[in-house]
Structure formats: C-alpha cells, structure tokens
Amino acid sequence: MPADFPDFRLGSVLATSFTATLTEREGEPVERIPTPQRLVDWLAVWGLDAQSCTEAQLKGARKLREAIHAAATAAAIGDALPKNAIRIINDCNAAGRAAAALTLDGERVWRLPDSSVEDALGVIAADAINIISGERDGRLALCASPTCRAAFFDTSQSRTRKWCDMGTCGNRQKKARFNANHRTKHSPAR
C-alpha cells in the first residue's frame, strides 16, 4: 500500500473496524479511506472484493460509516439510537446482495454477486445490526482516549477494555500518564 496513506486500523469486528477508517474523531481526524481505491483496498483486507469504487460510492460508504459510529456510540452509552443512522444502516443492508459461503476449510467467505461496493457495504451493515442489536457476544464501548472516542466491540473475557486499540490509544494514554507522573516526581519543589 502506498506510504502516503495512513495504515488501516483493523480490529476483529468488521463493523467497528469500518468506523475506524476515520480515527482521532475528537482531535485532528485521520481519514484512512481518502480515495475510492483506498476503500477497495480496505474491503479486500476483509475479503469483500469489490472490483472498483466511484466517488459517489465512497461518499455512500462514509455515510454508512458515520451512521454505524453514531448508532454504536448511542448503544454504548445507553442512549436512544438515532433514527437517521438506523435508516441508513437498514437501507445499506437491504441494498446488499452478498451471500455467505462456506469454504472446504470451514471458513465463511462472502460472495458479492456483482463485486460491487454496495454488496460489500451490505455485509458491513448486517454486521453492525448484529452487534448493535446485541446478537453477538460482546459489549459496545467507547475508547477512553479523549481524542479518539471510537466505538469498539469488546469481546474480552471481562468486557472491561478501555481502548479501541492498545497499540495506539492505550499506549498513548499510558505514555502520557507516565510522563505526567515522571514530571511531577522530578520537578523541583517550590
């Protein structure tokens, strides 16, 4: 992948990983799918092989991403689900025509009839419906990083994860706490 694009932040859950294509939402946002081809690349990582993507399809994908983020955030904090977000998620789910298929290795793969972005977005919307409705084993949570606040799906045994990604947000917060403690301990007394 080209070096001029930020890396994808991949989790283990499709829908919340899709919302992580825009990070640092409360700080300086980082768009990780800035071009149609970059969306095709992200979908391919998840086995959703769309042939191509237009600017209009990228705009629709971002609209779905924000709808999932809004609904997941509301679910994580116990608020009412936003009507417009639910409409967008449901519409994308209905527009997709992907079918799950089983491989000889016992893995699930997705077959996109037209290899279209809309079919891939339908798979993502269906996954969002499963996690927001509580059909999957886990808990929606918000990242404790004040600049991130990403919605993530916590499948840890204790369901007490604080960070969307320990390698970025968790480490950044722990480092900041360490530096603050270090400054306090080593600052001259006044």
N, C-alpha and C positions, 0 to 999 in steps of 0.2 A: 504494500500500500504506500502511496506517496507520503513522503516525510512532512509535507506541508499541511497535512491534516492531523488533527489530534487523534490519538488512539481511541478505539472503541472501549467502553467500559462494560464488560459483559458479566452479567450475574448468571444465576442458574434458572431464572424465571423469565420467560420471553417478554411478557407484557411490561414488567417493571424495567427490564433491560432496555426495552424500546424507549421508555421515558428517560432513560439515562443517556439518550443521544443528545440531550440538552442538559448540561451539568452546570453547577455553580449558579443555580437559579436565583439565589438571594445575594449573590456577589456580582462578579463580572461573568455573565453567562458564556459558556463554551458550546458552540454548535458543532456537533460531531458528524452531522449529515448535511454539510453545506451545499452539496450538489446532488443532482439526480443520480449520477453514477455512484456516489458515496452511499446513497440509500440502497442501491442494488448490491453493493459490496456488503453492507450490514445484513441485508436479508440473506445473502448467500452464506454468511457465517452461521446463520440459524437454520440452514437447509431449506430456505424459501427462495428458490432460484427464479427470480423474475428476470425476463430477458432484457428489459430496458425500463427506463423511467423518464417521464417528462417533467417539466417544471410544475405543471398542474398536479400531477400525481405526487410530487414531492410536497407540494403545498397541502394536499389532502392527507398525506402521511403525517405531516407536522400537526395538522388539525386533530387527527386521531391521537397522536402522542400527547397533546395538551389535554384532550378530553380524558384520556386514561389517567394522566397525572392528577387532574382535578378530582376525578371520582375516587381514585386511590387515596389521595390526601384526605378527602372528606371521610372516607371509610376508616382510615387510620385514626382520625381524631374523634370519630363518632358523630360527625355532622351529617345532615341530610345530603344525599347525593344530588349533585347539580343536574337539573333536568336537561339542559342543553348538552352536557357531556354524555349523559346516558343515551340521548338521541343519536349523537354522533357514533358512539360505540356500537349501538344496536344497528344503525344503518350500515356501518362498515362490515359488521358481522354478517348481515343479510346479503350484502353485495358480493361477498367472497364465495367462491365455489370450490375451495380446496377440499381434498379428501385425505383422510389419514390412511396410510397403508403400512402394513407390517412387512419387514424385511425377513429374510431367512435367518438372520442373526437375532431376531426377536426385537428389533428396534422399530420405533414408529418414525415414519418419514411422512412428509406432506407432498401430495401431488397437486400441482397447480395446473388446472386444465389448459389455460392459455398462457401460462408462465407470466401472469400479469401481476402488477403491483397490487391491484385491488384484491386479487385472490390471497396474496400474502398478508395484506392488511386485515383481511377477514379472519385469518388464523390468529393474528395478534389480538384482534378484538375479542375473539372467542376465549382466548387465554385470559384476557382482562375480565371478562364476565365470570369466568371460573374463580379467579382469586378475589374479586370484589364481592361476589355473592357468598363467599365462604365455602365453596365446594372443594377447595384444595386444602390440604393440611398445612397450616401455617398462619401467620399473622401479618397484616399490613402494618407498617410502621413508617415513621419519618426519620430521616438521617438527623442525628444530633448536631451535625456541623451547622453553625449559623449561616454559613454562606451556601451550603448545599441544599438542605431540606428536601432531598429526593425521597420519593415514596419507594419503599422496597418491601419485598415479601420475605419475612423472617421464617425460615424453616429450621432454625437451630433447635436443639432439644429443649432448651429452657424458654425459647421465644422471647429473649431479652436483649437481642442485638441492638446496638445503639447507632451503628454506622452502616451506610449503604455499602461501603467497601472499606475494609480495614486497611488495605494497601494505599488508599488515598486519604479519604476523610478521617478515618480512625488514626492513622499515623500522623496526619497534620495536626489533629487536635491534641494528641498525646505529646507531640513535639512542642506545641505552643504552651501546654501546661508545664512541661519540663523546663522550658526556657523561662517562663514566668517564675517558677519556684527557684530556679537557679539564680535569677537576678535578685530575688528577694533575699536569699540566703547570703549572697556575696556583695550586696550593696552596702556602702559604708553607713554606719549609724549616724543619725543626725541629732 
